[in-house]
Amino acid sequence: MATKAKPVDEERERSLFFEGARKILLASIGVMALAQEEAQDFVDRLVERGEIAEQEGKELMREMVEKRKERRREIKAGFNRRVEEAIEQMNVPTKDDIEALSAKITALSKKIDDLKKSQS
């Protein structure tokens, strides 16, 4: 009876993990969008006051967007790495594992069919 509860607990744990990760990801997207809007407003005010030239403001925003894209790539890579590590720790089969098992099953099925034919 206790062995049946373990998969349910693992499934619940995975579900909670992915739901938490999803919430964090959505929150970070919102924060980044807000930060870009605030930065654009700040640069626009600097241009209006004549503290920087319009071209400098555009260049500053372009640099910020590039840095944000790079940071997003870094975050995504780190997030993917952590998810893979969590899945590995939970002993969840990967797509490659399932494909390898499928290939083995196909090969075994063929051998069984060949044996049946040779016995007939």
MDTraj code that builds the backbone (N, CA, C; nanometers):
import mdtraj as md
import numpy as np

residues = "MET ALA THR LYS ALA LYS PRO VAL ASP GLU GLU ARG GLU ARG SER LEU PHE PHE GLU GLY ALA ARG LYS ILE LEU LEU ALA SER ILE GLY VAL MET ALA LEU ALA GLN GLU GLU ALA GLN ASP PHE VAL ASP ARG LEU VAL GLU ARG GLY GLU ILE ALA GLU GLN GLU GLY LYS GLU LEU MET ARG GLU MET VAL GLU LYS ARG LYS GLU ARG ARG ARG GLU ILE LYS ALA GLY PHE ASN ARG ARG VAL GLU GLU ALA ILE GLU GLN MET ASN VAL PRO THR LYS ASP ASP ILE GLU ALA LEU SER ALA LYS ILE THR ALA LEU SER LYS LYS ILE ASP ASP LEU LYS LYS SER GLN SER".split()
xyz = np.array([
    [0.0821, -0.1193, 0.0000],
    [0.0000, 0.0000, 0.0000],
    [0.0863, 0.1254, 0.0000],
    [0.1967, 0.1238, 0.0748],
    [0.2850, 0.2408, 0.0833],
    [0.3537, 0.2685, -0.0495],
    [0.3784, 0.1653, -0.1304],
    [0.4455, 0.1862, -0.2584],
    [0.3569, 0.2609, -0.3559],
    [0.2257, 0.2505, -0.3419],
    [0.1352, 0.3231, -0.4315],
    [0.1333, 0.4716, -0.3989],
    [0.1545, 0.5070, -0.2741],
    [0.1510, 0.6480, -0.2338],
    [0.2720, 0.7245, -0.2867],
    [0.3851, 0.6562, -0.3023],
    [0.5062, 0.7240, -0.3458],
    [0.4916, 0.7900, -0.4829],
    [0.4418, 0.7193, -0.5870],
    [0.4251, 0.7868, -0.7168],
    [0.3317, 0.9068, -0.7097],
    [0.2265, 0.8975, -0.6284],
    [0.1341, 1.0099, -0.6140],
    [0.2072, 1.1276, -0.5509],
    [0.2880, 1.0993, -0.4465],
    [0.3656, 1.2050, -0.3820],
    [0.4646, 1.2667, -0.4799],
    [0.5318, 1.1830, -0.5590],
    [0.6276, 1.2335, -0.6570],
    [0.5575, 1.3176, -0.7625],
    [0.4418, 1.2719, -0.8066],
    [0.3656, 1.3480, -0.9069],
    [0.3229, 1.4824, -0.8495],
    [0.2775, 1.4827, -0.7258],
    [0.2365, 1.6075, -0.6601],
    [0.3571, 1.7000, -0.6444],
    [0.4702, 1.6422, -0.6057],
    [0.5927, 1.7199, -0.5884],
    [0.6353, 1.7837, -0.7207],
    [0.6311, 1.7060, -0.8284],
    [0.6656, 1.7595, -0.9616],
    [0.5706, 1.8706, -1.0004],
    [0.4425, 1.8480, -0.9768],
    [0.3422, 1.9474, -1.0127],
    [0.3645, 2.0780, -0.9364],
    [0.3922, 2.0666, -0.8070],
    [0.4180, 2.1859, -0.7263],
    [0.5445, 2.2574, -0.7723],
    [0.6474, 2.1802, -0.8059],
    [0.7726, 2.2373, -0.8540],
    [0.7497, 2.3174, -0.9818],
    [0.6818, 2.2561, -1.0793],
    [0.6608, 2.3237, -1.2067],
    [0.5662, 2.4426, -1.1930],
    [0.4677, 2.4334, -1.1059],
    [0.3774, 2.5471, -1.0846],
    [0.4539, 2.6628, -1.0208],
    [0.5394, 2.6317, -0.9247],
    [0.6213, 2.7358, -0.8624],
    [0.7159, 2.7992, -0.9626],
    [0.7797, 2.7162, -1.0447],
    [0.8713, 2.7673, -1.1466],
    [0.7962, 2.8559, -1.2459],
    [0.6761, 2.8154, -1.2824],
    [0.5943, 2.8932, -1.3766],
    [0.5614, 3.0309, -1.3181],
    [0.5235, 3.0351, -1.1912],
    [0.4906, 3.1625, -1.1265],
    [0.6121, 3.2543, -1.1205],
    [0.7272, 3.1976, -1.0873],
    [0.8503, 3.2769, -1.0813],
    [0.8844, 3.3329, -1.2185],
    [0.8716, 3.2505, -1.3205],
    [0.9023, 3.2938, -1.4568],
    [0.8088, 3.4062, -1.5009],
    [0.6803, 3.3920, -1.4748],
    [0.5839, 3.4960, -1.5127],
    [0.6109, 3.6265, -1.4362],
    [0.6442, 3.6150, -1.3098],
    [0.6744, 3.7349, -1.2307],
    [0.7987, 3.8044, -1.2843],
    [0.8998, 3.7267, -1.3202],
    [1.0231, 3.7885, -1.3702],
    [1.0003, 3.8569, -1.5039],
    [0.9141, 3.8007, -1.5873],
    [0.8812, 3.8646, -1.7154],
    [0.8134, 3.9992, -1.6903],
    [0.7218, 4.0023, -1.5949],
    [0.6545, 4.1277, -1.5599],
    [0.7507, 4.2316, -1.5067],
    [0.8428, 4.1889, -1.4229],
    [0.9417, 4.2810, -1.3659],
    [1.0305, 4.3379, -1.4754],
    [1.0732, 4.2511, -1.5688],
    [1.1600, 4.2990, -1.6777],
    [1.0866, 4.3994, -1.7666],
    [0.9599, 4.3736, -1.7959],
    [0.8830, 4.4668, -1.8792],
    [0.8678, 4.6011, -1.8084],
    [0.8395, 4.5969, -1.6801],
    [0.8252, 4.7196, -1.6026],
    [0.9571, 4.7957, -1.5969],
    [1.0668, 4.7246, -1.5774],
    [1.1982, 4.7884, -1.5701],
    [1.2324, 4.8575, -1.7025],
    [1.1983, 4.7933, -1.8143],
    [1.2276, 4.8555, -1.9434],
    [1.1448, 4.9824, -1.9624],
    [1.0193, 4.9773, -1.9218],
    [0.9345, 5.0968, -1.9329],
    [0.9908, 5.2107, -1.8473],
    [1.0322, 5.1776, -1.7262],
    [1.0887, 5.2785, -1.6371],
    [1.2181, 5.3360, -1.6946],
    [1.3015, 5.2505, -1.7515],
    [1.4277, 5.2961, -1.8107],
    [1.4000, 5.3880, -1.9293],
    [1.3021, 5.3514, -2.0113],
    [1.2678, 5.4345, -2.1273],
    [1.2179, 5.5709, -2.0818],
    [1.1337, 5.5736, -1.9782],
    [1.0848, 5.7005, -1.9245],
    [1.2008, 5.7858, -1.8721],
    [1.2938, 5.7219, -1.8029],
    [1.4096, 5.7926, -1.7483],
    [1.4944, 5.8531, -1.8603],
    [1.5225, 5.7747, -1.9640],
    [1.6022, 5.8228, -2.0779],
    [1.5282, 5.9364, -2.1484],
    [1.3972, 5.9223, -2.1662],
    [1.3184, 6.0285, -2.2298],
    [1.3279, 6.1591, -2.1510],
    [1.3244, 6.1489, -2.0172],
    [1.3369, 6.2698, -1.9341],
    [1.4746, 6.3332, -1.9496],
    [1.5782, 6.2498, -1.9570],
    [1.7140, 6.3027, -1.9765],
    [1.7251, 6.3756, -2.1106],
    [1.6650, 6.3202, -2.2132],
    [1.6678, 6.3823, -2.3459],
    [1.5915, 6.5146, -2.3409],
    [1.4732, 6.5142, -2.2786],
    [1.3919, 6.6361, -2.2689],
    [1.4665, 6.7483, -2.1957],
    [1.5407, 6.7126, -2.0932],
    [1.6150, 6.8126, -2.0160],
    [1.7424, 6.8569, -2.0872],
    [1.7777, 6.7863, -2.1947],
    [1.8986, 6.8201, -2.2677],
    [2.0253, 6.7660, -2.2033],
    [2.0086, 6.6724, -2.1089],
    [2.1254, 6.6167, -2.0408],
    [2.2000, 6.5172, -2.1295],
    [2.1257, 6.4548, -2.2198],
    [2.1886, 6.3679, -2.3201],
    [2.1202, 6.3938, -2.4536],
    [2.1922, 6.3647, -2.5616],
    [2.1349, 6.3828, -2.6953],
    [2.0376, 6.2684, -2.7230],
    [1.9461, 6.2942, -2.8156],
    [1.8461, 6.1920, -2.8501],
    [1.9141, 6.0645, -2.8991],
    [2.0181, 6.0801, -2.9814],
    [2.0898, 5.9632, -3.0334],
    [2.1555, 5.8838, -2.9199],
    [2.2103, 5.9567, -2.8221],
    [2.2697, 5.8892, -2.7064],
    [2.1630, 5.8119, -2.6282],
    [2.0458, 5.8697, -2.6178],
    [1.9348, 5.8023, -2.5494],
    [1.8956, 5.6742, -2.6206],
    [1.8890, 5.6812, -2.7550],
    [1.8556, 5.5613, -2.8325],
    [1.9630, 5.4548, -2.8154],
    [2.0896, 5.4967, -2.8165],
    [2.2003, 5.4025, -2.8004],
    [2.1970, 5.3394, -2.6602],
    [2.1679, 5.4213, -2.5614],
    [2.1588, 5.3712, -2.4250],
    [2.0482, 5.2655, -2.4128],
    [1.9337, 5.2917, -2.4730],
    [1.8226, 5.1954, -2.4690],
    [1.8576, 5.0686, -2.5471],
    [1.9258, 5.0856, -2.6604],
    [1.9657, 4.9682, -2.7391],
    [2.0598, 4.8794, -2.6576],
    [2.1571, 4.9430, -2.5904],
    [2.2505, 4.8674, -2.5063],
    [2.1769, 4.7950, -2.3937],
    [2.0816, 4.8650, -2.3336],
    [2.0058, 4.8037, -2.2248],
    [1.9263, 4.6830, -2.2742],
    [1.8643, 4.6976, -2.3908],
    [1.7870, 4.5866, -2.4471],
    [1.8790, 4.4687, -2.4774],
    [1.9971, 4.4954, -2.5314],
    [2.0929, 4.3878, -2.5614],
    [2.1371, 4.3172, -2.4332],
    [2.1672, 4.3956, -2.3296],
    [2.2082, 4.3358, -2.2022],
    [2.0944, 4.2541, -2.1425],
    [1.9726, 4.3046, -2.1561],
    [1.8563, 4.2310, -2.1049],
    [1.8394, 4.0993, -2.1790],
    [1.8579, 4.1007, -2.3125],
    [1.8472, 3.9770, -2.3905],
    [1.9530, 3.8761, -2.3475],
    [2.0748, 3.9247, -2.3274],
    [2.1831, 3.8359, -2.2839],
    [2.1517, 3.7789, -2.1457],
    [2.1053, 3.8639, -2.0572],
    [2.0707, 3.8174, -1.9221],
    [1.9571, 3.7162, -1.9274],
    [1.8599, 3.7398, -2.0153],
    [1.7485, 3.6464, -2.0302],
    [1.7986, 3.5106, -2.0774],
    [1.8949, 3.5110, -2.1728],
    [1.9530, 3.3844, -2.2197],
    [2.0232, 3.3120, -2.1055],
    [2.0970, 3.3885, -2.0234],
    [2.1667, 3.3286, -1.9090],
    [2.0673, 3.2700, -1.8089],
    [1.9622, 3.3449, -1.7813],
    [1.8604, 3.2982, -1.6866],
    [1.7924, 3.1729, -1.7408],
    [1.7582, 3.1759, -1.8679],
    [1.6913, 3.0604, -1.9295],
    [1.7814, 2.9371, -1.9234],
    [1.9092, 2.9536, -1.9541],
    [2.0028, 2.8406, -1.9495],
    [2.0135, 2.7869, -1.8068],
    [2.0236, 2.8765, -1.7103],
    [2.0302, 2.8345, -1.5701],
    [1.9025, 2.7662, -1.5252],
    [1.7893, 2.8204, -1.5665],
    [1.6600, 2.7620, -1.5319],
    [1.6484, 2.6220, -1.5925],
    [1.6848, 2.6099, -1.7200],
    [1.6779, 2.4792, -1.7854],
    [1.7688, 2.3783, -1.7159],
    [1.8876, 2.4228, -1.6779],
    [1.9809, 2.3344, -1.6092],
    [1.9215, 2.2880, -1.4760],
    [1.8618, 2.3800, -1.4018],
    [1.8035, 2.3436, -1.2721],
    [1.6837, 2.2499, -1.2887],
    [1.6024, 2.2734, -1.3902],
    [1.4884, 2.1845, -1.4150],
    [1.5384, 2.0448, -1.4499],
    [1.6394, 2.0368, -1.5361],
    [1.6957, 1.9065, -1.5723],
    [1.7513, 1.8352, -1.4497],
    [1.8205, 1.9092, -1.3627],
    [1.8741, 1.8499, -1.2402],
    [1.7616, 1.8003, -1.1501],
    [1.6542, 1.8789, -1.1379],
    [1.5410, 1.8384, -1.0539],
    [1.4735, 1.7141, -1.1109],
    [1.4560, 1.7120, -1.2419],
    [1.3941, 1.5950, -1.3056],
    [1.4817, 1.4718, -1.2842],
    [1.6120, 1.4904, -1.2965],
    [1.7044, 1.3785, -1.2750],
    [1.6961, 1.3289, -1.1316],
    [1.6893, 1.4194, -1.0356],
    [1.6800, 1.3804, -0.8950],
    [1.5491, 1.3086, -0.8653],
    [1.4426, 1.3467, -0.9360],
    [1.3134, 1.2815, -0.9156],
    [1.3032, 1.1509, -0.9945],
    [1.4093, 1.1217, -1.0690],
    [1.4168, 0.9973, -1.1458],
    [1.3049, 0.9881, -1.2510],
    [1.2751, 1.0985, -1.3160],
    [1.1747, 1.1028, -1.4222],
    [1.2436, 1.0662, -1.5538],
    [1.1884, 0.9706, -1.6281],
    [1.2530, 0.9339, -1.7550],
    [1.2487, 1.0498, -1.8553],
    [1.3586, 1.0631, -1.9301],
    [1.3659, 1.1678, -2.0319],
    [1.3084, 1.1158, -2.1628],
    [1.2932, 1.2036, -2.2577],
    [1.2454, 1.1652, -2.3906],
    [1.3418, 1.0637, -2.4522],
    [1.4723, 1.0846, -2.4356],
    [1.5721, 0.9910, -2.4884],
    [1.5579, 0.8535, -2.4237],
    [1.5320, 0.8510, -2.2911],
    [1.5115, 0.7232, -2.2223],
    [1.3920, 0.6482, -2.2812],
    [1.2830, 0.7189, -2.3030],
    [1.1614, 0.6580, -2.3566],
    [1.1845, 0.6092, -2.4995],
    [1.2545, 0.6888, -2.5801],
    [1.2833, 0.6474, -2.7179],
    [1.3733, 0.5239, -2.7207],
    [1.4705, 0.5171, -2.6294],
    [1.5588, 0.4002, -2.6223],
    [1.4792, 0.2760, -2.5835],
    [1.3894, 0.2893, -2.4863],
    [1.3048, 0.1759, -2.4473],
    [1.2140, 0.1333, -2.5615],
    [1.1602, 0.2300, -2.6325],
    [1.0732, 0.1998, -2.7466],
    [1.1495, 0.1219, -2.8528],
    [1.2739, 0.1612, -2.8794],
    [1.3561, 0.0899, -2.9776],
    [1.3834, -0.0529, -2.9317],
    [1.4091, -0.0711, -2.8026],
    [1.4329, -0.2049, -2.7489],
    [1.3074, -0.2912, -2.7603],
    [1.1930, -0.2327, -2.7305],
    [1.0663, -0.3066, -2.7404],
    [1.0412, -0.3485, -2.8847],
    [1.0671, -0.2580, -2.9780],
    [1.0495, -0.2896, -3.1195],
    [1.1401, -0.4055, -3.1609],
    [1.2669, -0.3999, -3.1172],
    [1.3626, -0.5063, -3.1498],
    [1.3190, -0.6386, -3.0877],
    [1.2738, -0.6360, -2.9621],
    [1.2276, -0.7583, -2.8960],
    [1.1022, -0.8140, -2.9629],
    [1.0117, -0.7267, -3.0023],
    [0.8899, -0.7714, -3.0723],
    [0.9249, -0.8406, -3.2021],
    [1.0226, -0.7858, -3.2732],
    [1.0661, -0.8481, -3.3986],
    [1.1251, -0.9856, -3.3716],
    [1.2081, -0.9981, -3.2682],
    [1.2672, -1.1275, -3.2337],
    [1.1593, -1.2296, -3.1976],
    [1.0594, -1.1846, -3.1212],
    [0.9492, -1.2742, -3.0845],
    [0.8757, -1.3206, -3.2096],
    [0.8469, -1.2269, -3.3007],
    [0.7785, -1.2629, -3.4265],
    [0.8620, -1.3613, -3.5065],
    [0.9943, -1.3390, -3.5126],
    [1.0840, -1.4302, -3.5860],
    [1.0840, -1.5689, -3.5222],
    [1.0866, -1.5742, -3.3886],
    [1.0825, -1.7031, -3.3176],
    [0.9520, -1.7768, -3.3442],
    [0.8404, -1.7033, -3.3429],
    [0.7090, -1.7643, -3.3697],
    [0.7059, -1.8229, -3.5105],
    [0.7613, -1.7467, -3.6053],
    [0.7641, -1.7947, -3.7451],
    [0.8510, -1.9185, -3.7592],
    [0.9637, -1.9234, -3.6897],
    [1.0550, -2.0374, -3.7000],
    [0.9961, -2.1603, -3.6323],
    [0.9078, -2.1440, -3.5341],
    [0.8449, -2.2554, -3.4655],
    [0.7243, -2.3100, -3.5419],
    [0.6726, -2.2324, -3.6337],
    [0.5526, -2.2744, -3.7089],
    [0.5835, -2.3721, -3.8174],
])
top = md.Topology()
chain = top.add_chain()
for i, resn in enumerate(residues, 1):
    res = top.add_residue(resn, chain, resSeq=i)
    for name in ("N", "CA", "C"):
        top.add_atom(name, md.element.get_by_symbol(name[0]), res)
traj = md.Trajectory(xyz[None], top)
